[in-house]
C-alpha cells in the first residue's frame, strides 16, 4: 500500500515536471533564435519587464494556489467534501478581485516603474502585459483545486500550451518587426497576455468537463473559509513578494551599478541565455515541490511515518535531478552556450559562460529550497519560509552592492550573489525542517547515491575535456558528451539503487 502511494507521488511529480521541462525546453528553443534575431539589447528590454510584472503577479495571487491546494487535500483526507466547495469559490472570488487590482496597478504605474528601472522604453510593455495578471490570478484557483486532488494534468497541459503560444507570437513578432526592436519586443510581450488567456480558457473548460466539478448554486458563503485561505496565503505571498522584490532589486542594481560595458546588454545575457539554462533543471524538478505540498498536507493529518517517507522521497528526487545538472552546467557552460546561442558574439559567449559556471551550484540549492518551502507550507509554517527567503534576499542585495560596482567583477557579481543567496536559504531550511519539524530522510537515498554517481559522471566529462578538447568544442561533440554523461549517471543509479528513485525502499524500510 505504501509502495503504491509512493508510486502515485512520483507519477504526479513526474507529470508536472515533464510539463515544466517541456515548457522550459520550448522556452529555451524560443530564446535561442530570439536572441539571435533581436540581440542582447532586445533581450535586455524584454527581460526588464519580468521582475516588476512577476512582482505584481505575486502580490495579486499572494500564495492562494498553495493555500487552496493544501486545504483541499486536508479536507478531502478528512472527508469534508462540502468544505472543499466553499474553499474553491472563496479562492476564486478573491483571485478575481486581486487580479483586477493587479492589472490596474501595472497599467497606471507603468511609466513610474520604467523610470525606476532606468529605461523608459519599457513603459508600453507593462501596459501590454498587464491583462495577464487577471488571467493568471483566476488560473490560480482552478490549479489549486486540481492539485489539491492530486490531479496534475490540467496544470501540466496549460504550462506547455502557454509556452507554445509565446513561442509562436514571439518569433512571429521578431521576424515581422525587426529591425524595429521596440515593436518586436512589444509583440513578444503581448504574446504573454494571449497565452495566459488561452490557458485560463482551457482550465475553465476542463473544470466543467470533470465529474468532480463544484456547482456554484450549491456553494455556501463561509466567512471561515476566507479566513483560513488568507491566514495561509498571506505569509506565502510575503515569501513570494520577497523573492520577486529581490529580482527587481537585482535588475535595477545591474543597470545602475555596473560601470563596464552596456549594462542593459549585460543584464540581457544574465537574465536571458544564462537564466534559461539555469531554469531547465529547476523546471524539471518543479513538479516535486508542487506535488509535495498536498501530499505532505495529507500525510501530516494521518501519519508521521508516512510524512518522513514522503519528505525523504521529495528531497531525494530533488537532489537526484539537480546535482548532476548543476555540475554539468558548470563544466560545460561554454560549449553548451556556443551550441545553443550561436548568434551571440564570441565575447558574449565568454561572458555568459563565466556567468553560468559561477551560478551553476545555485541550481542545486534552489531546487532543494523550493521543495523544502513546500514542506514548510504543508506543515503550516509559511512564516518560517518567508523569514528564510527574506534573509537570503538581504544577503544577495548586500553582495550585489559590494561586487557590481567593482570593474573587475561587474556583472559577475549577480551570479555570485545568486549562488550565495540560495545557499544560505537552503541551509537554514534544512536545519529547520530536520530539527523543528523532526522530519528525517534516508541519507543514502537523498545524498550519497546522487553524489557518488555525479562524481563518476564528472570524471567522464573531465576526461573528455582533457583528452578530446577539440571534439568537445564542436557542436556534435557537445551533444554526444551530454548524452554520454546522462547515460553514465542514470546507469550508475540503476545499477546501485535497484530503481532510479528511492520509492520501493522508502515504502518498506524505516528512515534514519
N, C-alpha and C positions, 0 to 999 in steps of 0.2 A: 504493500500500500504506500509506504513512504517512498519507495523507488518510483512508483507511478506519479506521485506528487512532484518529485524532483524532475522527472521527465517532462511533466506539464510545465514546470517553471522554465526549463531550458528551451522548450518549444516556443513558449510565449516570448521569452527574451530573444531567441533566435529570430523569430518573425519580425519583431520590431527592429532588431539590429540589422537584419538584411535589408529591411525597408530604409533604415537610416543610411546604411552603407551604399545602397543603390542610388539614393538621392545624392549622397556626397560624391559618388563617382560621376554621376551626371553633372553635378556642380563643378567638379574638377575638369571634366571634359569640356564643360561650358566655359570655364575661366581660361583654359589653355588657348583656344582660338580667340577668345575675347581679349585677353591680354595682348596677344599678337596683333589684333586689329586696332584697339584703342590706345595701346601703350600704357606705360606705368602711370602717366599723369591722369589719363582717363580712369584707370583703376583706382587711383587715389581719390578722385572725385566721387566715384561710385561707392567706395568703401567708407568715405566720410559720412555718408548718410546713415550707415547702420548703427553706430554707437548711440546717437540720440534716439533713433527710431526704436531700437530694441529696449532702450531705457523707458520710453513712453509705453511701449508694449508690455513691459514687465509691470509697470505701475497699473496699467489697465487690467491685466489678467491677475495680478498680485497673488500668485500661488493657488488660485482656485482649482486648477486641474488636479493637482496633487491632493487637495483637500477633499474634492468630490470623490476621487479615486479611493482614498483611504477610508472615508466614512461609508462609501458604498460597499467596499469589501468587508468592513467590520460588521455592518448591519445585515448583509447577506449571510455572513457566517453565523450571526445570532438569530437569523430567521425573521428579521424585521423588514419585510418587503415593502410595506406601506411607507416606512421611513425613507427608503431609497427614492420613492416618488417625490416626496416633499423636498428632499435634498437636491434632486436633479433640477426641479423647476425653480427652486430658490437660487441655485447657482446660475441658471440660465438668465433669470431676470437681472441678477447682479451684473453678469457679464455684458448684457445689452446696454445697461446704464453706463458702466465704466468704459465700454468700447466707444460709445458716442462721445464721452468726455475726452478720451484719449485722442480721438480723431480731431476734435476741435482744438485741443492744446497744440498738437503738432502743426495744424494749419495756421492758427493765429500767431504762434511764436516762431514760425519757420525762419523769418529774417533774423530774429534775435539769436536763434541757435546757430545759423550760418555765420553770423558775425563773430560769435563767441569762438567758433572753430577756426576762424581766421581765413575763411574763403566764402564770400557772399554768393558765389556762383551756385552753391548748393541749395539756395532758398526754394527754388521751384521744385527741386527734387523731393523736399519734405512734404510739400503740398500734394505731390503725385502719389506718395506712398501712404499718406495719412488715412485714406479709407480702409486700408488693410488692417488697421488697428481694430476696428469694429469687427471685421470678418474673423480675425484670429481670436478675438475675445469670445465670440459666440461659439467658435470651434472648441474652446476650452471646456465648456460644459458637456458637450457631446463626447469628447475624447475622455474626459474624466469619468463619465458614466460607463463607457465601454471598457475602459481599463480597469475600473473597479470590479467589473465582472470577468476580468482576465480575458476579454475579447480584444485582441490586439490588431486584427486585420484592418479595421477602419483607419486606425492611426497610421499603420504601415503603408496602406494603399494611398492615402491622401498625401503622405510625405513624398512619395515617388512622383505622383501626378503634379504636385506643386512644382517640383524641380524641373519636370519635363516642360511645363508651360514657361517657366522662367528661361529655360534654355532656348526655346523657340523664339519667344518675344525678344530676348536679349540679343541673340545673334542676329535676328532679323533686323533689329534696330541698328546694330553696329554696322552691318553691311549696307543698310539703306541710307543712313545719315552721315557716315564718315566721308570726308574728314571733319565734319562738324561734330566735334567730340561732345559738346554740351547737349545737342539734340539726341545723339546716340545714347548718352547716359540717361537722359530723360525717358526715352523709350524703355530702357532696361528697368528703370525704377517703376514705371507704370506696369510692367510685367509682373512685379511683385503683387500689386493690388489685384490684378486679374487672376493670378494663381491662387491667392487666398480666398477670393470669392468662389472660385470653382471648387476648391477644397471644402468650403462650408456647404455648398450645394450638395456635394456627394455625401457628406455626413448626415445631412437632413434626410435625404432620400434613404440612406442606409438605416437610419433610425426608424423611419416609418415602415420600412420593409421587415424589420426584425419582429419576431414573435414576442420579445420581452419589452416592446415599447410601452411607454407610460402615457396614458391618455390624459390630456390636460384637464378635462372635466372631472377627473377622479382625484386630482391632486388637491390637497388641502393646504391652506395658508398656515404655516407653522413658524412662529417667531423663533422658536427654539432652534430650528434648522438653520436659519440665518445666522444666529449667534454662533452655533457650532462651526459653520463654514468660515465665518470671519475670524474666530479665535484661532483656527488652524492656518488660515490663508495669510493673515497679516504678517506674522513673522517669516513665513516662506517668501512673501512678497518683499519683505525687507531684505532678505538674503539675496534675492534676485536683483533687487534695486542696487544693492551694494556692489555686486559683481558687474552689472552694466554701467554703473557710475564709474567703476574702475576703468572700463573700456573707453568711456567718454573722456575721462581724465587722461588716459594713455594717448588717445588720438590728439587731444589738444596739446599735450606735452611734446609729442613728437613734432607737430607742425610748428610749435612756438619755441622749442628749446634746442632742436637740432640745428647746428650752425654750419655744417659741412654739406654742400650739395643742395639739391632741391628737396625740401622737407616733405612736400606733398607726394613727390615721386617715390621717395624712400618709404614713406608710410604706405604707399600703394604696393610696394614689394613686400613689406612686412605683413600687411593685412590681406594681400591678395594671394600670390603664389605660396608664400610660406605658411600662412594660416590655413590655406586649403589643404596642404599636406598634413599639417598637424591635426586638422579636423577629421581626416579619414578614419584613423583608429578610434577617435572619440565617438564618432557616429556609429562605428561598428559595435562599440560596447554600450551605446546609449540605451539599448533595449533592456540591458541588465538592470540598470537603475530604475527605469520606469516599471518594470515587472516586479522588482524587489519591494517597491512601496506597498501595493495592495497585498502581495503575498506575505510580507512580514507583518502587516497590519492584522491579517487573519491569524497568522501563527502566534502573534503576541496575545491574542484573545484566548487561544486554545492550548498552546504548548510551548514551554520554554525550550525543551529539547529540539523541537522542530524549528524554532527560531534560530537556534545555533546552527542547525544543518543548512537552513536557507542562507544565513549570514555567511557561513563558510563557502557555500556554493557560489554566492554572488561575488564575494571578494576574489575567490579562486578564478572564476571566469574572467573577471576584470583584469587581473594580473596576467593571466594566460594570453589575453588578447593584446594588452597594452605594452607589455615589456618587450617582446620581440619587435614590435612596430617601432617603439622608441629607439632601440639600438640600431635598427635598420635605417631609420631616417638620419640618425647621427652620422653613421659611417658612409652611407651612400647619398648624402644630401646633394652633392654636386651632379653626379651622373643622373639621378632621378629628375632633378630640375632641368638639366640640359635636355633630357629626353622629352619632357612634357612641355617645357616652355622655350622652344627653340627660337621664338620670335624676340626674346629678350637679348640684349647685348651681352657680350662676354663679361663685362663689368657688372651688369645687373645680375647675371647668373652667379657670379662670385659673391656678391653681397648677399643674395638670397640664400646661397648655400651656407655661408657662415651663420646667418640668422637661424636657419633650420637646424644646424648642428648644435648651436648654443641652446636652443629651446626644445630639443628632442626629448629630453627626460621629462619635460613638463607634461607630455602625453601620458606617461605612467601615473604621475601624481594626480593629474586632472581626472583620469578615468576612475581611479580608486576613490578620489574625493567625491565625485558625483554619486557613486554607489553608496558611500558612507552617509552622505547627506540624505539620501532616500531612506536609509535605515533610521537615522535620527528623526525624520519626519514620521515614519511609521510608528516610532515609539513616543510620539507627541513631544519631541524635543526640538522643535524648529528654531526656538530662540538660541539654542546652543549652536546650531549650524550657522545661524545668522552672525553670531559673535565671531565664530571661527573665520567665516568669509570676510567679515569686516576687517579683522586683524590682518589677513593676507593682503587685502587691497591697500591698507595703510603702508604695509611693508613695501609693496610694489611701487606706490607713489614716491616713497622716500628714496628707494633705489633709483627710480627714474630721475628724480630731481638731482641726484648726485652724478649719475652716469651720462645722461643725454647731452648736457651742455659741454661735456668733455670732448674735444675734437678728435681725440684718439679712439674714442668709444662710439660716440654719437648714436646712430640708430640701433647698434648692437645692445645698447642699454635696455631696450624694450624686451629683447629676447632673454637677457639675463634676469631682469626683474620679474618676468612672467614665470620663469622656472623657479625662482626663489619663492614667489608668491604661492604657487601651488604646492611646493614642498612644505612650507610652514603650515598651510591649511590641512594638507593630508596628514601630517604627523599629529597635529592636535586632534583631528577627527578620529584617528586610530586610537589614540590614548583614551579619549572619552568613551568610545563605544566598547572598548575592552575592559576598562576599569569601572566605569559608572554603570553601564548597561549590562555588564557581565557577559557579553557575547564573546564566544570563543570559536576560533577557526582551526582547521587542521593545517598545521604548519607545512607539512609535506605537500599537500594539495594546493594550498594557497600561494606558497612562495618557492619552496625548494624545487619542485618539478619544473615550473616555468623558468626559474633562474638557471638551472643546470642545462636545460635544453637551449636556452637563449645563448649561454656561453659557448656551447658547441656550435650553434649557428654562427656566432660571431667569429669563431676560429675559421670557419669555412669562408666567410666573407673576407676576412683579413688575408687569408692565404691567396685568394683570387686577386685581391688588390695589390699584394706584394709581388706575385709572380706572373700575373696576367693583367697588368695595369692597362695596357693598350686595349685589350679585349673588353675589360670592364668599362673603359671610357667610351666605347661605342654604344649606340642605342640598342643593338641586338644583344650585346654583352650585358648591359644593364638589365634588360628584361629577363634574360636567362638566369642571371645571378639572383635576382629577386625570386624567381620561381624555384631555383635550387635551394635557396635559403628557407623558403616556406616548406618545401618537402622535407628538408633536414629537421626543421623544428617540429613540425607536426608528426613526422615519422618517429622521432625520439619519444614524443609524448605517448604515441600509440604503443610503442614497444615497452615503455616503462609503466605506463599508467593503466593498461587494460582498456581504458576509454580515453577520449580526448579531454574530457572534463570530469571533475570529481562528482559523479552522480551516484553510481551504484554504491561506491564505498561509503559515501555520506549517509546513505539510507540504511546501512547495516552496521556501521561502526560508530562508537561514541567519539565526539570531538574532544580535543585536548586543549 
